[in-house]
């Protein structure tokens, strides 16, 4: 059985960075960079997990979870992440929105026939 696409987060409070976007046409290295950013983010202090989906129309949403606003700020300032941000603005995204939220409550259902927590 494959791992759940739902991030295993701790008890709140923690923070969610919600990145909603619409892609431009063409791959142009996007997939490789997105994979690299997830791997790099996972190595950062304060990273708790990530969930990401993309529709056939190019619209996507990625939610990353962090233990503090400081961890989010440090990730935003990471040199390799800044390169990806610049390329996103210049090449990959036709539109995007970034939102940061404090998670106050969370619950989860783990189906006995499916995912495990």
QUIQUIGI-V756483 format. One line per field, one symbol per residue. psi: psi as a letter, one per 30 degrees, with the letter a starting at -180 (. if undefined). A space follows every 50 residues. Layout:
psi = ???
This chain:
psi = kllkfkkjlakllakkjjjklkllklehgeeeeeeeeeeeeffkkfkflk kklklfgfklkkjkklfleeeeeeeefkeeeeeeeeeeeeefkfklkkkk kkjekklkkjkffbll.
